[in-house]
Amino acid sequence: MQTIHDRATLKDALKGLRARGETVALVPTMGALHDGHLALVAEAKRRADHVVVSIFINPRQFGPNEDFEAYPRRADADAAKLEAAGVDLLWMPSVDEVYPEGFATHIRIADLPDQLCGAARPGHFDGVAIVVAKLLNQVRPDLALFGEKDWQQLAIIRRLVADLDMDIDIVGFPTQREEDGLALSSRNAYLTPEERIAAVALPRALGTAAKAIEAGQPIDAVLRKIGPALEKAGFASVDYVALVDAVTLAPLLHLDRPARIVAAAQIGKARLIDNLAVTPQN
């Protein structure tokens, strides 16, 4: 596996990968890799001839009081995992390489970033949009893979690629979970043993609610039960719980189209997000 830190070397390496007209998949990450990331890599290997993984902790998607400085950084361990997984190229630029002096461009996607996680984290998805656009332009993959755990992020990236006419297939990959159902996340490392046990209440509450909504129970009544259930389990607060259109993220009062039940809640130092599909039965 080749590890690259500058764009000129990246450009040359990508020419080599494509020399015989072969396909390239990109898996963007912020490092602190876990089995969910490695599942994305395995899927990328099934879909493309070559796999590029990026590791870049993007300062523009962290708010002033968020965990940019504390975010786990495990470059050597991450590189070893990727080499063992058969990745062709690790793209690991510095902040100055991605945002050189004088960088002044912003990307704003209307509506989609302003709700759910975006309401609690102003500017977060603007930062996601600009770094994803840069990574896609730097690597120019045939396809890029993103986990479905952050459903809002996936919806925003799909809109970004469609609106900017990027000829790249955006692949959403199912959320990878622990045996008890907790979604894999780099931020799970913040959980104490007691909080880790309590955290499974989040996917369980969403699963119960999804089944109830699919069975025809009133959506508002079902959603109102989730917050108290999480707080009783040990969560400090619940940012949001909603049933939304799977594409537009518009809140739904009736289950008349493919939907997702989405939630974000704080437990200890970790802000956990999760979502599940909710499917109309008729």
N, C-alpha and C positions, 0 to 999 in steps of 0.2 A: 504493500500500500504506500502510495506517495502522499506525504503531508506537505501542503503548500500554504504559504502565508502572504503572497503578493500576486496581484492580478496578471502581471506579465507571464509569470511562470504558470499560473492557472490556464491562461489562454493557450500556451504551448502544449500543456499536458492534455487539454481537452481536444486539441487537434489530433493528438496521437490516439486518443480513445475513438475518435470518429473517422480515423483514416480509412477504414474499410466500410464506411457507411453504417456502422453499428449504432445502436440506440443507447441513450444515457438517461438514467433516472437520478433525481435529486431528492435527498431526504434532509430537509433543514432542521437543525436542532439548536438548543442552547447548552448542550453538553449535559453533564450529570446523568449519563445514559443509564437506562434501565431496560428491562425486558420488553417494554412497550416500544422503545426505539429500535431494539434489535428485531422485533417483529416487523416493523416498517422496512428495515433493511432487507429482511428475508423476502418480503413481498416485492420490494424493488428489484431484487435479483431474479425473481420469477418473471417480472414484466419487461426487463430491459437487459441489454448485453453488458452494460457497465453501470456501476453505482457510485455516485458522488454523495458524500455526507458533509454538510457544513456544520461547524460548531462556532457560534457567535452569540455571546451574551449581549443583547442589543440594549444599550442604555436608553434609547428613545421610547421604549415601551414600558419603562419603569417610572412611576410617579416619584415625587420628591420624598415621600415618606415610606416608600416600598423597599423591597429587599435586594436592590441591585448589588450592593457591596457584600451582602451575606449569601447571595445565591451560590449554590455549590459549584466549585470549579475543580475538575478532576481530569485535566487534559491528558496526562500520561495514561491513567486507567481507561479513559474513554478511547484513546487511540488504540490501546491493546485490544479492547473489545471489538472495535471496528475492523482491525486487521484480522482477528480470528474469525470474524463474520464474512470475510471475503470482499470487503469494500475496496474499490480500485483507487479512490482518491479522497483524501480528507482536506477540505477547504476550511482553513482556520485563520481568517484575517484578523488583524488588530482593529481597534476602534478607528484609528487614524486612516487605515486602509479603506474602511467602509465609508467614513465621514471625514474626508480630508478637509484641511483648512479652507474656508470659504464655501463649504457645502451649504446650500440655501433652499433646497427643494423639499416640499411637503406634498403628501398625497392625502386627500380627504375624500372618503366615501360617504355620501349622504345617507342619513337615517340608520343604516345598519350598525354603526359604531356607538350610537347614542343611547342604547338601551342595554338591559341586562348587565354584563360586566362593564360595558362602556360607561354606564351611568355612575358606577362606583369608582371607575378608573379613567377620569377624563384624559384624553390624548393617547391612551394606551393603544387603541387600534390604529390611530394615525401612525404611531411608531411601528406597529406590526406591518402595516401596508407598505411603508417606505422600505423597510429592510427586506421584506419578501420580494418586492419589485426589484430591488438591487440584486439579491441573490439569484433570482430567475434570469435577470439580464446578464449577470456575470457568468453563470454556468450554461444558460440556454439549453436546458434539458428537454427531452421529448416528453417527459412526465415528471411530476413532483408529487410526493406522498406526504399527507398530513393525517394525524390521528383525529378521530371523531370526538375525542373527549372534550376538546374546545370547539363545540359546534358553531358558536358565533364566529370564531376566527376562521373556520373552514368556509362558512358562508361568505365572509368578507373577502377571502382570498379568491374564491370562485368568481365573485363580482368583479374584483380587480382585474383578473386575467381576461374575463369576457369584455370588460369595458375598454381595456387597453389593447385588445386584439392580439394578445399573446398566444401564439400557436403552441400551447402547452396543455397537456392533459393533467388536470388536478384530480388526484385520486384520494378519496377519503377512506381511511382504514379503520375498522372497528376498534373501539376502546379495548385495550388489554387490561385484564383485572387479576387481582390476587384470588386465591381459592375462595375466600369469603365474599368476594364481589367488589372490594374496594378498587377503584380505578388506579392504575399505576401512574405515578406522578413524581417528578423530581422533588416536589415540595413535601412529599410524604416523609422525607428525611427529617423534617422539622418536628414530627409528632413524637411525643413521649410514648412509652409502651402503653400507658393507660389511654392516652388519646387515640393511639392506633386502634385499640379495641373498640372505642366509641365511634370512630370514624365510619365504620361499616354501616352505621345507621343511615348515612346519606344514600347509598345505592339501594338499600333495602326500602327506605321510605319512597324513593322514586319508583321502584318496581311495584310496590303495593299501589301507589297512586296511578301508575300507567294501566294496570289491570282494571282498577276501578273505573277509570275513564272509558276504557275500551268496553267495559260492561254496561256503560250507559249512565253511570252515576253523574250527578251535576258537577261540572268542572270546578266551579268556584268553591263548592263545599269540600271537594277532594283536596284542592290545593291548600285550603286554609288549615288542614290537619297537619301538613308537613312541617311547618315552622315549629309548632309546639312539640312535635315528636322529636325533632332534632335537638331542640334546647333541653328537653328531658333527658336525651341520651348523653349530653355533655357539650354540645356545640355552644359557643358563646353568643353567636348571633347568626342570623340568616339574611344575606344580602338581597336575595330574590328567589322566588319559585314561580315558574310560569309554564303555561302550555303555549307553544308558538308554532306558526307555520314553518315547516322544515326548510323552506327556501328563503322566504322573506323575513322570517323571525317576527312577523306580526302576531300579537297576542290573539288567541282563539277563544271564543265563547262556546263554540260548537265544534265537535270533532267531525269535520266534513272533508278533510284532506289529510295527507301525510303530515304528521306533527312530531315535535319533540317536547318532552317535559324536561325543563332545564332548571338548574339550581346552583347557587353559590352560597357557601356558609363558612364561618370562621370557627376553628377549633384550635386552641392554643396559639402557636405562631403561624399556623398554616391556614391559608384560605383555599378551600377545596371547591372544585367545580365538577359537575357531572351532568349527564343527560342520557335519556333513553328514548327510543322510538315509540310513538303511540300511533296505532294504525286504525283507521275507520274499519268497522266490521262489516259494512255493507258496500 
